[in-house]
Amino acid sequence: MNTKKLLMIGLCTVALAACGKEETKEGHKGHENHATTSDEKVQRLTVDLTVPEHIEKGKAVEIKALVKHGKEKVNDADEVMFEVIKDGDTKNSDKEKVKEAKDGVYTLTYTFKEDGKYNIISHVTAFNHHTMPNKEITIGEASHEDSQHEHHHAGMVHIMDIKAEKDKETTLMMHVMDEHGKPLSNASVTRYEVKTPSGKTEWIDLKESKSGEYETKHTFSETGKYTVTAHAEKKTDFHVHEETSFEIK
């Protein structure tokens, strides 16, 4: 083999080695960038709920929820709804939506017309996450017995908005909280009782996807108005439910 051929082989070998090294470096760098991007996307949705502890009935009060996604304040949440529950009566709770925010703060001006112990829940949905912190407020001269009302200690269930189309698979989801307002895991029963437009009743079981969050997929075959009651059970004295309705046109 002559000198010229040896020289060419040597140059090619060096070039291939350098190329491989560069590709490895770029590949590793690309992996690092991907990991960094993924870490940046995994941001926690937090809600700081501000409610006064005591106020007289008939006086307007501001209820505020500061919504953040990671460190960023959120002014365009998918939904912010305040639920006002008097003495644990979840069936007759008052629900008010707030669409506008300033510096991430959603404010509801509310007037309590009756004395009692109230539980305020801020239902916030944004970035495919839902959180529902809650706080108590006493209106007027509520008694100790009122604050220990058995319904207050029953826990709570929240039905995520159902947006369904006929003959198309729909995700159904509920959030369940215990008597302390914390996500309830390992519920023994989580199901939807669905009354169809034709009057039939369907039972749909949901499974826990993460702590306190239960979901499933279902296909609705009729157009018209549906009534949905969410049921959640865990122990002998824990059974909570909530009702909502939706329409398929």
Secondary structure, DSSP 8 states (H G I E B T S, - for coil): --HHHHHHHHHHHHHHHHHHHHHHHHHHHHHHHHHHHHHHH---EEEEEE--SEE-TT-EEEEEEEEEETTEE-S--SEEEEEEEETT-GGG-EEEE----BTTEEEEEEE--S-EEEEEEEEEEETTEEE--EEEEEESS--HHHHT-GGGGG-EEEE------TTSEEEEEEEEE-TTS-B--S-SEEEEEEE-TTS-EEEEE-EEEETTEEEEEEE----EEEEEEEEEE-STT-EEEEEEEEEE-
